[in-house]
Amino acid sequence: MPPAVFYFRENTLNHEGHELKKKKAFSFSLSPHLRHSCHSWLKNLSLLAVLLSPHPAMASADTPAAKVGGRTITIEELTKTVNSTPYALPHGSPATTSQKTLVMEVLGNMIDAELLFGDAVKQGVTATAAFAGEMNLHQRAQLAALYRKTILGAVSIDDNEIALFAKEKKIKEEAAKALLLKNRRRKAIENESIRLFDLHAVKYVPTIATAALSSLVDDDILVSSKSFSIYFKDVKGPLAEMGNGKDALMDVLAQSVEEELFAAAARDAGLDADKDYKDEIAENGRVLAIVIHRRNLEKHFTPAEKELNAFIKKNGHLRYTPQTAEVLLIVAKSKPEAEALRQRALKGESFYALATEHSIAPNAGINAGRIEPVRIGEHPYSRIDETLMQMKPEEITPPIKGGKGYSIFKLLSITPREKRGAADLRKAASQLIIESRMLKYLEELRVGKDIAIYPAVNDL
C-alpha cells in the first residue's frame, strides 16, 4: 500500500520576518492512505510537556510518548515514524526547534489516528464485508511474501561453482555470484509454483481464452482449485492498471494464482503463527479501519450543490490557481523609516544590503532579506497578496503595516495568474469543505477523551 500523506506546519517567515506556520506535505509508512491536518491544541500539550520536563533524561524504547485512552504510543513508535520522513531526527546532536515542532506534529497525527480507529470500531467499520475482504487480501499478500522468502533463503551456491562461472563468463566472482543467485532463485520460485499448481489442482476456466473482457461480470469464476477460487471482481483493479487487455488479464491471474498458492503453503508451514506477521497484520487492520472510516466520513462530508456554490462565491480566490512570488523583505519600526529605506532602494541601493543593515526582521543580518516564497491564493487574499499581484518584477511595495512594524517587499518573480477550470474549481472547493468538516469532527472526538503527552517527548 502507498504511504500516507500527512501535513505538518513548517516554521517560515511571514511578511514581517516573524515565524509563522506553513503547511508542507511529507510521506511515511506507518499509516497508508491516512491523511489529515495537525491542530492547534497540540501547542498547549507541547508546552505542558516542556514544563513537566525540567531535567532531560534519555528515554528507553518503551517509554510512553503519549496516551490516548487505554492505548500508549511509545517513544520507539514515535521515533520510527518521524525517522521515516525526509525530516529524520539527527543522530548524536540535539534536535533543532523546527525538528522538535515536527515531532509534535507527527505525534498529533498519531493521536488523531488512534481517535479515528476507536471511532471506527465504535461505528462498526471492522465488522463490515469491505473490511474483511481487504484484510483477507493483505493477509494473503503477506503470507505469500513470507513463503517466497523461505524459498529464496534456501537457495545456495558453492564457491567452486562461482569460480567456474566467473572464469567461463570472464567476469568477477562477485558478479558471477549475483547472476547465479538471480537465476537459481527465479528457477526455485518457478519450480515451487509448478509443484503447488499441481498439488492444488488449479484450473483456468476455458472460456477465458474466448470471452470478451466486456462480457465478464464480478461473480464470474476465472480460476478454480481445491483451496481457492479467483473471481473477475478479484482482478478488476490490477487489470485496469495494466491495460484491460487479454494479455494483461493472464498476467494478473498468474500473479494472483501464485500468491494464493504461496499463501496456502505458508499456512501449511505454520508461518501464520510468526509474531512479526501477526503484529504487522494487527497494525494494518488498524490502518485499514481508519482508511475505510475516513472514506465514509469524507463521503458524508461532501457538500451539496447549493453549499458548494455558496462556498465558491464567498471564496473568490479559489477561481485561480495559487501563485508563487519570490520576494525580498525589509521590516522597519515605523512607516517613515520604511518609506526612507524604500526610497533608497528605488534610487539604486542594494536591497540586500539595506535589509542586512536596517531590517528588524529576525535573522535579517544573515538572510539579507531573503524569505520563503510567498504563496498567493491558498487562502483569501491578504493586503500583501493583492499588492504583489499588481506588481512587476523588480518593483518595491509601499510600506505595509503589520503587527510588529512596517514591511516593504521587492518582487523578484511571480508565477502567472491562471484561472481554474470549472471541474478543478469545484473539486478544490469541495476538498476544502471536506477537510474543514473533518477537522471539526476530530475536535469533537477529543472531547472527554483521556489524552496526554509525556515529558519524554521533549527529550528527543
C-alpha positions, 0 to 999 in steps of 0.5 A, a space after each residue: 500500500 502507498 504511504 500516507 500523506 500527512 501535513 505538518 506546519 513548517 516554521 517560515 517567515 511571514 511578511 514581517 520576518 516573524 515565524 509563522 506556520 506553513 503547511 508542507 506535505 511529507 510521506 511515511 509508512 506507518 499509516 497508508 492512505 491516512 491523511 489529515 491536518 495537525 491542530 492547534 491544541 497540540 501547542 498547549 500539550 507541547 508546552 505542558 510537556 516542556 514544563 513537566 520536563 525540567 531535567 532531560 533524561 534519555 528515554 528507553 524504547 518503551 517509554 510512553 510518548 503519549 496516551 490516548 485512552 487505554 492505548 500508549 504510543 511509545 517513544 520507539 513508535 514515535 521515533 520510527 515514524 518521524 525517522 521515516 520522513 525526509 525530516 529524520 531526527 539527527 543522530 548524536 546532536 540535539 534536535 533543532 526547534 523546527 525538528 522538535 515542532 515536527 515531532 509534535 506534529 507527527 505525534 498529533 497525527 498519531 493521536 488523531 489516528 488512534 481517535 479515528 480507529 476507536 471511532 471506527 470500531 465504535 461505528 462498526 467499520 471492522 465488522 463490515 464485508 469491505 473490511 474483511 475482504 481487504 484484510 483477507 487480501 493483505 493477509 494473503 499478500 503477506 503470507 505469500 511474501 513470507 513463503 517466497 522468502 523461505 524459498 529464496 533463503 534456501 537457495 545456495 551456491 558453492 564457491 567452486 561453482 562461482 569460480 567456474 562461472 566467473 572464469 567461463 563468463 570472464 567476469 568477477 566472482 562477485 558478479 558471477 555470484 549475483 547472476 547465479 543467485 538471480 537465476 537459481 532463485 527465479 528457477 526455485 520460485 518457478 519450480 515451487 509454483 509448478 509443484 503447488 499448481 499441481 498439488 492444488 489442482 488449479 484450473 483456468 476456466 476455458 472460456 477465458 481464452 474466448 470471452 470478451 473482457 466486456 462480457 465478464 461480470 464480478 461473480 464470474 469464476 476465472 480460476 478454480 482449485 481445491 483451496 481457492 477460487 479467483 473471481 473477475 471482481 478479484 482482478 478488476 483493479 490490477 487489470 485496469 492498471 495494466 491495460 484491460 487487455 487479454 494479455 494483461 488479464 493472464 498476467 494478473 491471474 498468474 500473479 494472483 494464482 501464485 500468491 494464493 498458492 504461496 499463501 496456502 503453503 505458508 499456512 501449511 508451514 505454520 508461518 501464520 503463527 510468526 509474531 512479526 506477521 501477526 503484529 504487522 497484520 494487527 497494525 494494518 487492520 488498524 490502518 485499514 479501519 481508519 482508511 475505510 472510516 475516513 472514506 465514509 466520513 469524507 463521503 458524508 462530508 461532501 457538500 451539496 450543490 447549493 453549499 458548494 456554490 455558496 462556498 465558491 462565491 464567498 471564496 473568490 480566490 479559489 477561481 485561480 490557481 495559487 501563485 508563487 512570488 519570490 520576494 525580498 523583505 525589509 521590516 522597519 519600526 515605523 512607516 517613515 523609516 520604511 518609506 526612507 529605506 524604500 526610497 533608497 532602494 528605488 534610487 539604486 541601493 542594494 536591497 540586500 544590503 539595506 535589509 542586512 543593515 536596517 531590517 528588524 526582521 529576525 535573522 535579517 543580518 544573515 538572510 539579507 532579506 531573503 524569505 520563503 516564497 510567498 504563496 498567493 491564493 491558498 487562502 483569501 487574499 491578504 493586503 500583501 497578496 493583492 499588492 504583489 499581484 499588481 506588481 512587476 518584477 523588480 518593483 518595491 511595495 509601499 510600506 505595509 503595516 503589520 503587527 510588529 512594524 512596517 514591511 516593504 517587499 521587492 518582487 523578484 518573480 511571480 508565477 502567472 495568474 491562471 484561472 481554474 477550470 470549472 471541474 478543478 474549481 469545484 473539486 478544490 472547493 469541495 476538498 476544502 469543505 471536506 477537510 474543514 468538516 473533518 477537522 471539526 469532527 476530530 475536535 469533537 472526538 477529543 472531547 472527554 477523551 483521556 489524552 496526554 503527552 509525556 515529558 519524554 517527548 521533549 527529550 528527543 
